[in-house]
């Protein structure tokens, strides 16, 4: 019988497993386990046992998707991500009509047994699609590829403004800007886009009441939730008070998203919190070093941007819980509760692992 771990096996697992950098799986698996501990710790507060069961179900689905897409051929995955991008953008169009509102924002489409946030699912596929069209433009100089890219970006920005979801929109704008800088290699563009970003933030401050309120509370008022978060981190000390022994989760609503990091630090300690925070940039570094074909511009730039988004969202979540930036409601990748979030980052982790593997002719060069 053929050993499925060797290259003489023609199955999906046997044909691709030996090409993968196995160490890249370690960090998403650690983050998933830590997230499981965090959600388990919340049970008995405002969260019932069903909350944990749903998280486990989301986690199983996400891990399966992560492994499956990492085993795909690079070109096959690229086609699948383009399809997912089209489906997600279509769902974004439907959000204003079919979506339901939570805390004044309409971002989710509710089906009978689950809800989905298209803007979360779209992150990885959109980055790959935008990067691919920039790659085609860099190889052919056909202006049509550039126009398609700008049209896609305009549609995504407009649909996110309708929700409104300014925090997620800023992540998209940062990733789109980064892709443009990576392909053009123009430092002047970095400063120009930075200025435009500041202008957008100022306009958002004066145009959206919830943004205005959050920024004002951050600058001029003491946020009781953030104060409790900081107190919990201090209470945890270096080694924490123990799993399930933290008190922050009893006093802060929605602690499964914004303040999940503070809960972990209170129960496991500051050293553990620093370890978790460093896992994201470590994955970034390992993925860059694992790229077999660094001369492939599409793979190199796409991996860089996907890992950047991972680190950026992790920084935003952690920074909001320690009072460096206003609270945003963004999740901590693969740790916070949320099916759409876990699926989104399973796609991103899996795509990075797939794009880093040793595969010849990993992209079709345009004629």
C-alpha positions in Angstrom: 0.0 0.0 0.0 1.3 3.4 -0.9 2.2 5.7 2.0 0.0 8.8 1.6 2.8 11.0 2.9 5.1 10.3 0.0 4.9 11.8 -3.5 4.1 8.5 -5.3 0.5 8.9 -4.0 -1.7 10.7 -6.4 -4.4 11.6 -3.9 -4.9 15.2 -2.7 -3.1 14.5 0.6 -0.4 12.3 -0.9 0.3 14.6 -3.9 0.7 17.8 -1.8 1.5 17.0 1.8 5.3 16.5 1.2 5.4 20.0 -0.5 4.1 21.8 2.6 6.1 23.6 5.3 4.7 21.7 8.3 5.9 24.2 10.8 3.4 26.8 9.4 0.6 24.7 10.8 1.9 25.0 14.4 0.9 28.6 15.0 -2.7 28.5 13.8 -3.3 25.3 15.8 -1.9 27.0 18.9 -4.1 30.0 18.4 -7.1 27.8 17.9 -6.4 25.9 21.1 -5.9 29.1 23.0 -9.2 30.4 21.6 -10.9 27.2 22.8 -9.6 27.8 26.3 -10.7 31.4 26.3 -14.3 30.5 25.2 -14.4 27.7 27.8 -13.5 30.1 30.5 -16.5 32.3 29.5 -19.0 29.6 30.2 -21.0 30.3 33.3 -21.0 34.1 32.9 -23.5 35.5 30.4 -22.6 32.7 28.0 -24.3 29.3 28.1 -22.7 25.9 27.3 -24.3 26.1 23.8 -21.9 29.0 23.2 -18.9 26.7 23.6 -20.5 24.0 21.5 -21.0 26.4 18.6 -17.4 27.6 19.0 -16.1 24.0 18.8 -18.3 23.4 15.7 -17.0 26.6 14.0 -13.4 25.6 14.9 -13.7 22.1 13.5 -15.1 23.5 10.2 -12.4 26.2 10.1 -9.5 23.8 10.7 -10.8 21.4 8.0 -11.0 24.3 5.6 -7.5 25.5 6.5 -6.0 22.0 5.9 -8.0 21.5 2.7 -7.0 24.7 1.0 -3.4 24.3 2.0 -3.4 21.0 0.1 -4.8 22.5 -3.1 -2.6 23.4 -6.0 -1.7 27.1 -6.1 -3.6 27.7 -9.3 -6.6 25.7 -8.1 -6.7 27.7 -4.9 -6.4 31.0 -6.8 -9.4 30.1 -8.8 -11.3 29.1 -5.7 -10.5 32.4 -3.9 -11.6 34.4 -7.0 -14.9 32.5 -6.9 -15.3 33.2 -3.1 -14.5 36.9 -3.7 -17.3 37.1 -6.3 -19.7 35.3 -4.0 -18.8 37.5 -1.0 -19.1 40.7 -2.9 -22.5 39.6 -4.1 -23.5 38.9 -0.5 -22.2 42.4 0.4 -24.6 43.8 -2.1 -27.4 41.9 -0.4 -26.6 43.0 3.2 -28.6 46.3 3.0 -31.6 44.3 1.9 -31.3 41.0 3.8 -29.0 41.9 6.7 -30.0 42.4 10.3 -28.6 45.2 12.5 -26.5 44.8 15.7 -25.6 47.9 17.7 -26.7 50.1 14.8 -24.7 48.4 12.1 -26.0 46.2 9.4 -23.2 43.7 8.6 -24.7 40.2 8.9 -27.0 38.1 6.8 -29.0 35.8 9.0 -29.9 32.4 7.7 -32.0 29.9 9.7 -29.3 28.3 11.7 -26.4 30.7 11.3 -25.4 34.2 10.3 -22.6 35.3 8.1 -20.6 38.5 7.8 -19.5 38.8 4.1 -17.0 41.5 4.8 -15.0 39.1 7.0 -15.1 36.2 4.5 -14.0 38.5 1.7 -10.7 39.7 3.3 -8.4 36.9 2.1 -10.1 36.3 -1.3 -10.2 40.1 -2.1 -6.5 40.5 -1.3 -5.6 37.6 -3.6 -7.8 38.9 -6.4 -6.5 42.4 -6.2 -2.9 41.1 -6.0 -3.5 38.9 -9.1 -4.8 41.8 -11.2 -1.9 44.0 -10.2 0.4 41.1 -11.1 -1.2 40.8 -14.5 -0.8 44.6 -15.0 2.9 44.5 -14.0 3.5 41.8 -16.6 1.5 43.1 -19.5 1.0 46.9 -18.8 -2.6 46.4 -19.9 -4.6 49.3 -18.4 -7.7 47.1 -18.3 -6.3 45.1 -15.4 -5.7 48.2 -13.4 -9.2 49.5 -14.1 -10.7 46.2 -13.0 -8.8 46.5 -9.8 -9.9 50.0 -9.1 -13.5 49.1 -9.8 -13.4 46.1 -7.4 -11.9 48.3 -4.7 -14.5 51.1 -5.2 -17.3 48.6 -4.9 -16.0 47.1 -1.7 -15.4 50.5 -0.2 -18.8 51.8 -1.1 -20.6 48.7 0.3 -18.7 48.9 3.6 -19.6 52.6 3.9 -23.2 51.6 3.6 -23.1 49.3 6.5 -21.2 51.3 8.0 -18.1 49.4 9.1 -15.3 51.9 9.3 -12.9 49.6 11.2 -13.1 46.8 8.7 -13.0 49.4 5.9 -9.7 50.7 7.2 -8.2 47.2 7.1 -9.2 46.9 3.5 -7.8 50.3 2.6 -4.5 49.5 4.3 -4.3 46.1 2.5 -5.2 47.6 -0.9 -2.6 50.4 -0.4 0.0 47.9 0.7 -0.5 45.8 -2.5 -0.2 48.9 -4.6 3.1 49.9 -2.9 4.5 46.4 -3.1 3.9 46.2 -6.9 4.9 49.8 -7.7 7.9 50.0 -5.3 7.4 53.8 -5.0 8.2 55.3 -1.6 6.4 58.6 -2.5 3.2 56.6 -2.9 3.5 55.4 0.7 3.4 59.0 2.0 0.6 60.0 -0.4 -1.6 57.1 0.7 -0.7 57.9 4.3 -2.0 61.4 3.9 -5.2 60.2 2.2 -5.7 57.7 5.0 -5.5 60.5 7.6 -8.0 62.6 5.5 -10.3 59.6 5.5 -10.1 59.2 9.2 -10.9 62.9 9.8 -13.9 62.7 7.4 -15.1 59.6 9.2 -14.8 61.3 12.5 -17.2 64.1 11.4 -19.5 62.0 9.2 -20.3 59.0 11.5 -21.7 59.5 14.9 -20.4 56.2 16.3 -16.8 57.0 15.2 -17.1 60.5 16.7 -18.3 59.0 20.0 -15.6 56.4 20.2 -12.8 58.8 19.5 -14.1 61.4 21.9 -14.5 58.8 24.7 -11.0 57.6 24.0 -9.5 61.1 24.0 -11.5 62.9 26.7 -13.4 60.4 28.8 -12.4 57.3 30.8 -13.9 54.2 29.2 -15.2 51.9 32.0 -14.7 48.8 29.9 -11.1 49.6 29.0 -10.4 50.5 32.7 -11.7 47.1 33.8 -9.6 45.5 31.1 -6.4 47.3 32.3 -7.2 46.3 35.9 -7.7 42.7 34.9 -4.3 42.7 33.1 -2.7 44.1 36.3 -4.5 41.6 38.4 -3.2 38.7 36.3 0.5 39.7 36.8 3.2 37.7 35.2 1.6 34.2 35.6 -2.2 34.8 35.9 -4.8 33.8 38.4 -5.7 30.5 36.7 -8.1 29.2 34.1 -11.7 30.2 34.9 -10.6 32.3 37.9 -10.6 35.7 36.2 -13.2 38.3 37.1 -13.2 40.6 34.0 -15.6 38.3 32.1 -18.3 38.9 34.7 -18.2 42.7 34.3 -17.7 43.4 30.6 -20.4 42.6 28.0 -19.3 41.2 24.6 -16.0 40.1 26.2 -15.7 37.2 23.7 -14.5 39.7 21.0 -13.0 43.1 22.1 -11.5 42.0 25.4 -10.7 38.4 24.9 -6.9 39.2 25.1 -7.4 40.9 28.5 -9.3 37.8 29.8 -6.4 35.6 28.7 -3.8 37.8 30.3 -5.8 37.9 33.6 -6.1 34.1 33.7 -2.7 33.1 32.2 -0.5 36.1 32.9 1.4 38.8 31.0 4.1 36.4 29.8 1.5 34.2 28.1 -0.2 37.3 26.6 3.1 38.4 25.1 3.6 34.9 23.7 0.2 35.1 22.0 0.8 38.6 20.6 4.2 37.5 19.2 2.7 34.4 17.4 1.3 36.6 14.6 4.5 38.3 13.6 6.4 35.0 14.1 4.0 33.4 11.5 4.7 36.3 9.2 8.5 35.8 9.5 8.3 32.0 9.1 6.0 32.2 6.1 8.4 34.6 4.4 11.3 32.3 5.0 9.3 29.3 3.9 8.5 30.7 0.4 10.3 28.3 -1.9 10.1 30.6 -5.0 10.8 34.2 -3.7 11.1 35.4 -7.3 7.4 34.9 -7.9 6.1 38.4 -7.5 2.5 37.4 -7.1 3.1 34.8 -4.3 5.6 37.0 -2.5 3.4 40.1 -2.4 0.2 38.2 -1.6 1.8 36.3 1.3 3.2 39.6 2.6 -0.1 41.3 2.5 -2.1 38.4 4.0 0.3 38.2 6.9 0.2 42.0 7.3 -3.6 41.8 7.7 -3.2 39.1 10.3 -0.8 41.2 12.3 -2.8 44.4 11.8 -6.0 42.9 13.1 -4.3 41.3 16.1 -2.6 44.6 16.9 -5.9 46.5 16.7 -7.7 44.0 19.0 -4.9 43.9 21.5 -4.2 47.7 21.4 -7.9 48.5 22.0 -7.9 46.3 25.1 -4.9 48.1 26.6 -6.1 51.6 25.8 -3.8 52.4 22.9 -6.6 53.0 20.4 -10.4 53.3 20.7 -12.3 50.0 20.9 -13.2 48.8 17.5 -15.1 45.5 18.0 -12.6 43.6 15.8 -11.8 40.0 16.7 -8.4 38.5 17.6 -7.7 36.0 14.7 -8.6 32.4 15.5 -9.1 33.2 19.2 -12.2 35.4 19.5 -15.6 33.9 19.1 -17.3 34.1 15.7 -17.9 31.8 12.8 -17.3 34.3 10.0 -14.1 35.5 11.7 -12.7 32.0 12.2 -13.5 31.0 8.7 -12.0 34.2 7.3 -8.7 33.6 9.1 -8.7 29.9 8.4 -8.8 31.0 4.7 -5.9 33.4 5.2 -3.7 31.0 7.2 -4.4 28.2 4.7 -3.7 30.4 1.7 -0.4 31.5 3.1 0.6 27.9 3.8 -0.4 26.8 0.3 1.3 29.7 -1.5 4.5 29.1 0.5 4.9 25.4 -0.5 7.3 23.9 -3.0 5.3 23.7 -6.3 6.7 24.2 -9.8 4.8 26.5 -12.2 2.7 27.8 -9.3 1.2 30.6 -11.4 0.3 30.9 -15.0 2.3 33.7 -16.6 0.1 35.9 -18.8 1.1 36.1 -22.4 
